[in-house]
Amino acid sequence: MPLLEVSQLKKSFRAPDGSTCTVIDVPRFALEERVHVALQGESGLGKTTLLHLIAGILKPDSGRIWLAGQELTALDEPRRDRVRAMSLGYIFQTFNLLPAFTCLENVLLGMSFGPGPDRPLAKALLDRVGLGNRLGHYPRQLSTGQQQRVAVARALANRPKLVLADEPTGNLDSASTREALKLIRDTCAENSAALLLVSHDREVLDQFENVVALADLNQAAAPVAPMP
């Protein structure tokens, strides 16, 4: 069985005029263990919505999602949260670091939702991403690129089988984009994690051997207004 499998997945939102707007309609998508895939699509096609469905941030209207052999869509919320915490890492476009916590504390907090805080591992991950001398720094004391590195360390904190990355280089310049992308892919490979990264940036997509167009997966892939 694939590491991740999506079947007959659908998600709609209510538009301001009261009509129903279908954003996701994916008959099937699968991702094998340790494979890195880039999902291509312009803004407004539903890339982030699809990741949020896979991560359990959003609930689908219908369809099934299997992750690491378990059907997430068949679990109650506590069990779904547990599977997600143990098997999934997420790198958000805006990083979502907690401003009142240091680099080390942000990573440790991410661990608290899984097996539990592991201070030596958190330090090792931050050292791996080049922030071993910034453990006590707060997000406001870091550059954008450094904040992203904290987000990468946090995403890998529970040794997930799958890492989702939502436009993770969207806030970086060209040189930083190449560096950050290499870091994400290298650290995922070192941790035997599969990677599903969404982007519309050709420079990013060209670095992947496996590129899937969202329009080929999503029968609802047409530009839509931003949804909450």
C-alpha positions as semicolon CSV with decimal commas, in nm:
position;residue;x (nm);y (nm);z (nm)
1;M;0,000;0,000;0,000
2;P;0,135;0,350;-0,080
3;L;0,243;0,572;0,207
4;L;-0,028;0,821;0,110
5;E;-0,338;0,747;-0,091
6;V;-0,630;0,977;-0,170
7;S;-0,952;0,843;-0,320
8;Q;-1,259;1,031;-0,446
9;L;-1,166;1,336;-0,238
10;K;-1,397;1,635;-0,261
11;K;-1,413;1,972;-0,086
12;S;-1,641;2,267;-0,153
13;F;-1,686;2,609;0,004
14;R;-1,976;2,849;0,017
15;A;-1,914;3,153;-0,204
16;P;-2,018;3,505;-0,092
17;D;-2,321;3,493;-0,323
18;G;-2,443;3,175;-0,156
19;S;-2,345;2,937;-0,432
20;T;-2,128;2,629;-0,376
21;C;-1,776;2,635;-0,517
22;T;-1,600;2,300;-0,555
23;V;-1,226;2,345;-0,499
24;I;-1,103;1,986;-0,474
25;D;-1,228;1,687;-0,675
26;V;-0,945;1,433;-0,689
27;P;-1,040;1,079;-0,798
28;R;-0,706;0,930;-0,691
29;F;-0,357;1,030;-0,588
30;A;-0,085;0,813;-0,433
31;L;0,264;0,874;-0,301
32;E;0,516;0,603;-0,221
33;E;0,754;0,601;0,075
34;R;1,066;0,822;0,047
35;V;0,956;0,967;-0,288
36;H;0,978;1,343;-0,345
37;V;0,700;1,496;-0,557
38;A;0,631;1,856;-0,655
39;L;0,267;1,949;-0,711
40;Q;0,241;2,224;-0,971
41;G;-0,039;2,476;-0,999
42;E;-0,109;2,846;-1,010
43;S;-0,255;3,034;-0,715
44;G;-0,623;2,969;-0,655
45;L;-0,631;2,615;-0,795
46;G;-0,659;2,443;-0,458
47;K;-0,300;2,335;-0,379
48;T;-0,310;2,456;-0,019
49;T;-0,661;2,316;0,028
50;L;-0,541;1,974;-0,084
51;L;-0,249;1,983;0,161
52;H;-0,482;2,094;0,441
53;L;-0,712;1,801;0,366
54;I;-0,422;1,554;0,372
55;A;-0,298;1,707;0,699
56;G;-0,642;1,697;0,857
57;I;-0,658;2,076;0,898
58;L;-0,971;2,068;0,683
59;K;-1,233;1,794;0,673
60;P;-1,334;1,669;0,327
61;D;-1,695;1,666;0,214
62;S;-1,642;1,311;0,091
63;G;-1,367;1,069;-0,002
64;R;-1,091;0,883;0,178
65;I;-0,733;0,955;0,283
66;W;-0,493;0,679;0,390
67;L;-0,165;0,765;0,558
68;A;0,088;0,505;0,669
69;G;-0,170;0,228;0,640
70;Q;-0,445;0,400;0,837
71;E;-0,756;0,560;0,697
72;L;-0,752;0,909;0,848
73;T;-1,101;0,990;0,730
74;A;-1,241;0,693;0,928
75;L;-1,082;0,792;1,260
76;D;-1,226;1,011;1,531
77;E;-1,048;1,339;1,595
78;P;-0,819;1,226;1,884
79;R;-0,694;0,920;1,693
80;R;-0,656;1,121;1,373
81;D;-0,450;1,380;1,559
82;R;-0,228;1,105;1,698
83;V;-0,161;0,948;1,358
84;R;-0,092;1,289;1,208
85;A;0,146;1,383;1,489
86;M;0,343;1,062;1,449
87;S;0,350;1,039;1,069
88;L;0,325;1,389;0,923
89;G;0,537;1,705;0,919
90;Y;0,420;2,036;0,771
91;I;0,626;2,332;0,645
92;F;0,389;2,628;0,610
93;Q;0,448;2,909;0,365
94;T;0,445;3,163;0,648
95;F;0,634;2,920;0,878
96;N;0,384;2,968;1,167
97;L;0,653;2,994;1,434
98;L;0,532;3,102;1,777
99;P;0,685;3,448;1,839
100;A;0,703;3,412;2,218
101;F;0,911;3,092;2,196
102;T;1,276;3,046;2,106
103;C;1,399;2,834;1,814
104;L;1,456;2,541;2,045
105;E;1,121;2,583;2,218
106;N;0,937;2,595;1,883
107;V;1,086;2,259;1,787
108;L;1,025;2,108;2,131
109;L;0,664;2,224;2,122
110;G;0,620;2,044;1,790
111;M;0,751;1,729;1,954
112;S;0,498;1,755;2,235
113;F;0,221;1,648;1,996
114;G;0,406;1,325;1,912
115;P;0,631;1,099;2,121
116;G;0,720;1,389;2,350
117;P;0,997;1,649;2,380
118;D;1,345;1,521;2,300
119;R;1,589;1,803;2,373
120;P;1,902;1,634;2,227
121;L;1,717;1,555;1,903
122;A;1,576;1,909;1,879
123;K;1,924;2,054;1,922
124;A;2,063;1,810;1,665
125;L;1,798;1,909;1,410
126;L;1,862;2,280;1,461
127;D;2,233;2,218;1,430
128;R;2,170;2,025;1,107
129;V;1,987;2,321;0,955
130;G;2,266;2,558;1,059
131;L;2,107;2,712;1,367
132;G;2,302;2,540;1,642
133;N;2,421;2,883;1,759
134;R;2,069;3,031;1,753
135;L;1,888;2,799;1,994
136;G;1,786;3,080;2,229
137;H;1,690;3,329;1,958
138;Y;1,329;3,430;1,901
139;P;1,173;3,438;1,552
140;R;1,191;3,819;1,542
141;Q;1,568;3,793;1,585
142;L;1,605;3,572;1,277
143;S;1,610;3,642;0,906
144;T;1,334;3,500;0,686
145;G;1,566;3,223;0,570
146;Q;1,658;3,135;0,927
147;Q;1,293;3,123;1,029
148;Q;1,232;2,879;0,748
149;R;1,514;2,660;0,877
150;V;1,345;2,644;1,216
151;A;1,024;2,542;1,038
152;V;1,211;2,262;0,858
153;A;1,359;2,136;1,186
154;R;1,017;2,146;1,352
155;A;0,855;1,957;1,061
156;L;1,106;1,675;1,105
157;A;1,098;1,674;1,486
158;N;0,881;1,363;1,519
159;R;1,060;1,174;1,240
160;P;0,753;1,180;1,012
161;K;0,705;0,946;0,721
162;L;0,565;1,232;0,509
163;V;0,652;1,602;0,495
164;L;0,410;1,848;0,333
165;A;0,553;2,180;0,216
166;D;0,327;2,466;0,105
167;E;0,517;2,710;-0,119
168;P;0,806;2,697;0,130
169;T;1,032;2,921;-0,077
170;G;0,771;3,182;-0,164
171;N;0,925;3,445;0,067
172;L;1,287;3,393;-0,042
173;D;1,509;3,535;-0,314
174;S;1,649;3,315;-0,591
175;A;1,975;3,219;-0,419
176;S;1,799;3,148;-0,089
177;T;1,534;2,946;-0,274
178;R;1,794;2,706;-0,414
179;E;1,963;2,673;-0,076
180;A;1,637;2,618;0,111
181;L;1,507;2,365;-0,137
182;K;1,828;2,163;-0,112
183;L;1,805;2,174;0,267
184;I;1,444;2,052;0,268
185;R;1,513;1,768;0,026
186;D;1,839;1,664;0,192
187;T;1,694;1,657;0,543
188;C;1,388;1,464;0,424
189;A;1,614;1,210;0,254
190;E;1,832;1,179;0,564
191;N;1,521;1,105;0,769
192;S;1,371;0,865;0,508
193;A;1,068;1,094;0,472
194;A;0,859;1,132;0,159
195;L;0,801;1,491;0,046
196;L;0,498;1,649;-0,118
197;L;0,580;2,011;-0,204
198;V;0,343;2,249;-0,379
199;S;0,468;2,539;-0,587
200;H;0,400;2,750;-0,893
201;D;0,767;2,858;-0,919
202;R;0,937;2,709;-1,226
203;E;1,279;2,738;-1,060
204;V;1,154;2,515;-0,777
205;L;0,972;2,269;-1,001
206;D;1,279;2,221;-1,221
207;Q;1,465;2,074;-0,921
208;F;1,225;1,778;-0,900
209;E;1,233;1,458;-1,101
210;N;0,865;1,396;-1,016
211;V;0,631;1,685;-1,099
212;V;0,253;1,642;-1,101
213;A;0,022;1,911;-1,236
214;L;-0,273;1,973;-1,005
215;A;-0,492;2,020;-1,313
216;D;-0,422;1,656;-1,404
217;L;-0,539;1,538;-1,061
218;N;-0,814;1,779;-0,972
219;Q;-1,129;1,779;-1,181
220;A;-1,219;2,107;-1,011
221;A;-0,884;2,274;-1,099
222;A;-1,004;2,613;-1,218
223;P;-0,911;2,949;-1,064
224;V;-1,133;3,031;-0,768
225;A;-1,158;3,317;-0,524
226;P;-0,952;3,278;-0,205
227;M;-1,134;3,069;0,052
228;P;-1,108;3,086;0,430
